[in-house]
């Protein structure tokens, strides 16, 4: 069973998420590719942050989960201390947990917090900021509207 997530819902929820993360005063954003890219771009626009970077991870092939996560990182920071890490959903939570541990180890003098549109209560990692609880597979508009 899938739940379709429309652009209209995305726009409303992204604006809500922007207000939730604003007090953290992030200086940079890392979007987790691919699911977090649209969201990180929109949050960057809403917070007027130009420092947007990406980390690519591989844990899923479509709806099939792999045995291990792979992280591809080319981030470079200069004079940044607070970073918002953005993904679309904390499903199993493995991606966010691994990325957050990786970033905190590699950039130990920086503070990282996470934000997602969706969070599953069964996730092993709860984002610092999230909007919706997911109980099924979320079919994001960017996954289904362009096929």
N, C-alpha and C positions, 0 to 999 in steps of 0.2 A: 504494500500500500504506500502511495506517495501523496505528499501534500504540495500542491503548486504554490509557489511564492512569487507574486507578481511584482512588477516595477512599482506600482502604486504603494504596495506594502513596504517594499524596500526603501522608497523615498521617505515615508512616514517614520519607519523604524530607524533609518540612518540619522534623521534629524533628532530623534530622541536619544540615540546613542551619542551623537555629538555633544548634546547638553550634559549627558552623564560623564563623559570623559574630560570635558572642559576644565574642571577644577584641578585635574592632574597636571595641566599645562605642559603637554608633551611638546618637545622641541623637534622631534622627528617621528616618522611613522615607518614601520616595516610591514608590508603586505605579504602575507604568505600566499605564494602562487600555487594554484591559480585562484582558488575560491575567495581569497581575501583581497584580490586586486581591485575589483570594482568598488568594494566597500572602502578600502584604504584611500583610493583616489577621491571618493566623495567626502570622506571625513577630512582629508587634507584640504579640500576646497572649503569646507565648512569651518575649519579651524584656521584657515589661511597659513598652512604649513607647506613650505616648498621642499623640505627635506623628506623625500619619500623614497624608500629603498625596498628591495624585495629579497625574500628568501624563497627558494623553490624546494618543495618537499614532495616526496612520492610515498604514499601509503595506500592509496586506492587506485585501482584500475576500473573506472566506471563505478560500479557498486560493489566490486570485489576487493576485499581488504588483503593487502600483502602481508608477509610474515614479519617484515622489518621496515622501518622508515629510513629514507635517505634524505639528507639535507644538503642543499647546494647553496652556498653563501658567498657573495661578493660584496658585502656591505662594507662601507668605509665611513667613519664618523669623525667629525672635527668639531670640537667645542660643543658637544651634545652630552647632556646628563640624563634626560628623561625621554624614554622612547615608548611609543604605543605600538604594540604588536597586534595586527588585525587579521582575522580569518572569518570566514562565513559562518562556521559552526564548530562547536566542540561536540563532536559525535562520540567517538570512543575516547577522545581527549588525548590520545597518544601523540598526535602531531603537535598540539600546543604544548604539552608537557615537555616533549623532547626539544622543541624549538626554544622554549623559555629556559630550560636547563642549559642548552647549548649557548644561547646568547649571554646568560649570566656568567658562565664560565669564561667565554671568550672576551667579554667586555665587562669585567668585574667592577669597574668604577662607575658604571652606568646603571640607572634604574629602569627596569622594564615592567610594564603592565600590559595585560591582554584585554582585547575586546572582540566580541562576536555578536552576530545577529541572533544566533540560536545556541542553546545549550541543552544537552540531554542529561537528565539527572543520573543516568548510568555512566556518564563520562568519568574518567579517572582524574580529570583536571577541570576545575571550574574557573572560567575566565573572571578577571577582576570586574569586568563590565559585560553584561549581556542583556538582550531584550526579550526574547521569546524562548519558552521551553518547548523543545521538540519531542514528540512522541512517536514519530514515524520518519521515513526518509523524506527530506525536503528537496523538492524539485525546483531549484532556483530558476528564474526567468532566463538568466544568461546561459543556463545549461540546456533548456528546452526550446526557447524561442528562436534560436539561430541554427537549428538543425534542418 
